[in-house]
Amino acid sequence: MTHSRRQHARATGVLYLVTHVTSVLAVVAYGAGTLTLGVALEFALAIGCAGTGVLLWMLLHELAPARAAAFALLRGVEASVIIAGALPMLALHWGGGAAGLSAEAATDLHTAAFLLGQGLVISVNTIVLGWALWGARILPRPLAGLGLAGGGIVLVSNLAQLGGLIPLNGTLAGLGAIPVFAFELWLAIHLIVRGVRTPERTPVLPAA
């Protein structure tokens, strides 16, 4: 593995950890009523999401170009939805009541953005990433398999929430999110500690 690939892998792992920390702290901040801190944390979360999309594209584009590009694009969509969901909370802090925006409406908009961005979009981009890693063979196959399975579970869970079959952000939804959480944490630690394998290249045979 070249020095630049090692740096890219390590930076990707660090950004994944940043997304985990900021997403958890944003929930805590909103729960405590500190809306500006919650918005700032979600902005950092969105930057981390976009950054991992770019860096993983750099690591995978030669081995799985279409899947790497799709993942980077979906990661950008996820970041955009996160920022869009934070806007009603910021407007509420600035006196959204004057514009007819109640606390309940702002919270509902934020919940909807969470279900779409950190639910439906993340499930699809996790499946795409797991598929790319499975074919690229630069990380352990069990890690790639966990991404594929976890993304599928979260997709089913969020579709069930969208259809009203299970409660929003309830116990079943939380259990369904565990595999993706485990996948991203394992991915982050592996990228920081061990990096990625040097991709195998098919030798070019000399012409007869």
C-alpha positions in Angstrom: 0.0 0.0 0.0 1.4 3.4 -1.0 1.9 6.1 1.5 -0.9 8.2 0.0 -3.4 5.3 0.1 -2.4 4.7 3.8 -3.1 8.4 4.5 -6.4 8.3 2.7 -7.5 5.1 4.6 -6.6 6.6 7.9 -8.4 9.9 7.1 -11.5 8.0 6.1 -11.4 6.1 9.4 -11.1 9.2 11.4 -14.0 10.9 9.5 -16.2 7.9 10.1 -15.5 8.2 13.9 -16.3 11.9 13.6 -19.7 11.1 12.1 -20.5 8.7 14.9 -19.5 11.1 17.7 -21.2 14.1 16.1 -24.5 12.2 15.4 -24.7 11.0 19.0 -23.8 14.4 20.5 -26.3 16.2 18.2 -29.1 14.1 19.6 -27.9 14.9 23.2 -27.7 18.6 22.3 -31.2 18.8 20.8 -32.6 16.9 23.8 -31.0 19.4 26.1 -32.5 22.3 24.2 -29.2 23.7 22.9 -30.4 24.1 19.3 -27.4 26.0 17.9 -25.0 23.3 19.2 -27.1 20.6 17.7 -27.1 22.4 14.3 -23.3 22.9 14.5 -22.8 19.2 15.3 -25.1 18.1 12.4 -23.1 20.4 10.1 -19.9 18.7 11.2 -21.7 15.3 10.7 -22.6 16.3 7.1 -19.0 17.4 6.3 -17.8 14.0 7.7 -20.3 12.2 5.5 -19.2 14.0 2.4 -15.6 13.6 3.2 -15.9 9.8 3.6 -17.6 9.6 0.3 -14.8 11.4 -1.5 -12.0 9.5 0.3 -13.5 6.1 -0.3 -14.1 7.0 -3.9 -10.3 7.7 -4.1 -9.6 4.3 -2.6 -12.1 2.3 -4.7 -12.5 4.1 -8.1 -9.9 2.0 -9.9 -11.4 -1.3 -8.6 -15.1 -0.6 -8.7 -15.6 2.7 -10.5 -19.4 2.8 -10.8 -20.0 1.6 -7.3 -17.4 4.0 -5.9 -19.0 6.9 -7.7 -22.5 5.9 -6.6 -21.4 5.7 -3.0 -19.8 9.1 -3.1 -22.9 10.6 -4.8 -25.2 9.0 -2.2 -23.0 10.1 0.6 -23.3 13.7 -0.7 -27.1 13.3 -0.8 -27.1 12.1 2.8 -25.0 15.1 3.8 -27.5 17.4 2.0 -30.5 15.9 3.7 -28.8 16.2 7.1 -28.2 19.9 6.6 -31.8 20.3 5.3 -33.1 18.7 8.5 -31.0 21.0 10.7 -32.5 24.1 9.0 -35.9 24.0 10.8 -34.1 23.7 14.1 -32.0 26.7 13.4 -35.1 28.7 12.3 -36.8 27.7 15.5 -33.9 29.0 17.5 -34.1 32.3 15.6 -37.7 32.7 16.5 -39.5 30.4 14.1 -42.8 31.1 15.9 -43.0 34.5 14.2 -43.1 32.8 10.8 -45.6 30.2 12.0 -43.0 27.4 12.7 -43.9 25.7 15.9 -41.5 23.5 17.9 -43.6 20.5 17.0 -43.4 21.3 13.3 -39.6 21.8 13.4 -39.1 18.6 15.3 -41.3 16.7 12.8 -39.3 18.1 9.8 -36.1 17.1 11.5 -37.4 13.6 12.2 -38.5 13.3 8.6 -35.0 14.3 7.4 -33.4 11.8 9.8 -35.6 9.0 8.4 -34.7 9.9 4.9 -31.1 10.8 5.2 -29.7 8.8 8.1 -32.2 6.0 7.4 -33.2 5.3 3.8 -30.2 7.0 2.0 -27.6 5.5 4.4 -29.1 2.0 4.0 -28.7 2.2 0.2 -25.2 3.7 0.3 -24.1 1.1 2.9 -25.3 -1.7 0.5 -23.4 0.0 -2.3 -20.2 0.3 -0.2 -20.4 -3.3 1.0 -20.8 -4.5 -2.6 -17.8 -2.4 -3.7 -15.7 -3.7 -0.9 -16.7 -7.2 -1.5 -15.5 -7.0 -5.1 -12.4 -4.9 -4.5 -11.0 -7.3 -1.8 -9.0 -4.5 -0.1 -10.7 -5.1 3.2 -11.8 -8.4 4.9 -14.7 -10.1 3.2 -16.7 -10.5 6.6 -16.5 -6.7 6.9 -18.0 -6.2 3.4 -20.6 -8.8 4.1 -21.6 -7.0 7.3 -22.1 -3.9 5.3 -24.3 -5.6 2.8 -26.4 -7.3 5.4 -26.6 -4.3 7.7 -27.6 -2.0 4.9 -30.4 -4.4 3.9 -31.7 -4.6 7.5 -31.8 -0.8 7.9 -33.5 -0.4 4.5 -36.3 -2.8 5.6 -36.5 -1.2 9.0 -36.8 2.3 7.6 -39.3 1.3 5.0 -41.4 -0.3 7.8 -41.2 3.0 9.8 -42.1 5.0 6.7 -45.1 2.7 6.2 -46.2 3.0 9.8 -45.6 -0.8 10.4 -43.2 -0.1 13.3 -42.8 3.0 15.5 -40.5 5.8 14.4 -37.2 5.6 16.3 -38.6 2.8 18.5 -36.9 -0.3 19.9 -37.2 -2.3 16.7 -35.7 0.6 14.7 -32.8 0.9 17.2 -32.1 -2.9 16.9 -32.2 -2.7 13.2 -29.6 0.0 13.2 -27.0 -2.0 15.2 -25.5 -3.9 12.2 -24.7 -0.7 10.3 -23.3 0.9 13.4 -21.1 -2.1 13.9 -20.0 -2.1 10.3 -19.1 1.6 10.3 -17.2 1.3 13.6 -15.3 -1.8 12.4 -14.6 -0.1 9.1 -13.2 3.0 10.9 -11.0 1.1 13.3 -9.7 -1.1 10.5 -8.9 1.8 8.2 -7.0 3.6 11.0 -5.1 0.7 12.4 -4.4 -1.5 9.3 -5.4 0.5 6.3 -6.4 -1.3 3.1 -4.7 -4.1 1.2 -2.8 -3.5 -2.0 -5.3 -4.3 -4.8 -4.5 -7.4 -6.9 -3.8 -6.6 -10.5 -4.1 -9.0 -13.3 -0.7 -9.4 -15.0 -0.5 -8.2 -18.6 0.8 -11.0 -20.9 3.3 -10.0 -23.5 2.1 -10.2 -27.1 3.2 -13.3 -29.0 
